[in-house]
Amino acid sequence: MGRRGKRYLLLKKKIDKNKLYVAMDAVKLVKETSNCKFEESVEIAICLNVKPKTKGERVRGTVVLPQGLGKKIKVAVFAEGDEAERAKEAGADYVDGEELAKRIEAGWLEFD
């Protein structure tokens, strides 16, 4: 096996192979010992030792991710008057009637 670099050896010293890390400490250690020039991802598997067939032992819950699930969706709505106001209040990014149709016919497609 080839010789390892200095940075790799320094990062390896931070990890204790005989220690069991708490989940949060393990994730922090992974971030500290990152050796890549790109944003890495971490996959975590947790064994809960529950029997899914037993009603009392089912695990249910939700998780709110800090960065969301991806890119923000841009919504375009064809409306005028009161309907246009309701669309804006609901969170539509682009609300217009004929003018929006002309922009789309001209090749503008900056919405989902």
N, C-alpha and C positions, 0 to 999 in steps of 0.2 A: 504494500500500500504506500502511496506517495506521502510526502511530508506535508503537514498542514501549515497554513499561514499563521502569522502572529495574531491577527484579529480573531481568527477562529479559536485559537488556543486561549486567548483572553476571555472570550465569551463562554467557552467550555468550563472555565474555572468558576463561573457564577452559578453553575447548575450542580446541585448535590444529588447524585443518583440514588442515594439511600434515603432521601427525605420524601415524604408524601406531602404534596402541596395542596393547600386549599384552592378551590377553583379560581377565585379572584387573584390570588398570589401567582398561580400558574399562568394565567393570562398576562399579568404584568411582566412576568419573567420572559414569556414568549416575545412580548413587545420589546423588552430591553435587549434581548439577545438576537434580535432580527439582524440578518446579515445580507439582506437584499436591497436593491435600489428601487423596488416597486412596492406597492401596498399589498402586503400579504393578507391572506384570510386564514382564520382558525376554525376548525371544526371540532365541536365538543360533543361527546356522547356521555350521557349520565345514566347509570343503572340505578333504578329506584327500588328494585326488588319487590314489586307489587304484582298481584295476580290480576290481569286485566279482565278476567271473566267474572270476578267477584265484584258485585255492585259497590260495596263499601270501599273498595280499594282503587277505584278508577281515578286517574289524575286528569284534571281539566284545568285549563287556565289560559290566559292570554299574555302576550308579551308585547310591549311597546318598544319598537326599535328606535334608537336615538337618531338615526339618519333616514328613517323611513324605508320603504321597499324599492326605491329606485328614483327615476326622474319624475319631476312634477309634470302632470298631464295638463296641456293647454287646451281649453275648450272654446270653440267658436259657436255662437248662437245667432241664427237669423231671427230677429225680432225687432219690433218697433213699439213705441209708446210704453204702456204699463208693463207689457210682457218683457220689454228690454230692461226695465228697472228691476223686475223680479229676477231676471237672468243674472244681472250684475250683483244683486244681493246674494244670489245662490253661489256666486264664485266664478262665473264665466269670465274668461280672459278677454275675449273679443265678442262684442255684441253690436250688431248693425243689421241693416236690411239690404237694400240694393247696392250700397257702396261695398259691403263685404263680399257680395256675389261678384262684383266687377273685379275686386282684388284677387279673388280665387281664380276667376277666368283668365286673369293676366299671369297666373303662375305662382302666386303667393300661397305657400302651404306650411306656414309656421304654427300649426296647431295639430292636435291629435284627433 
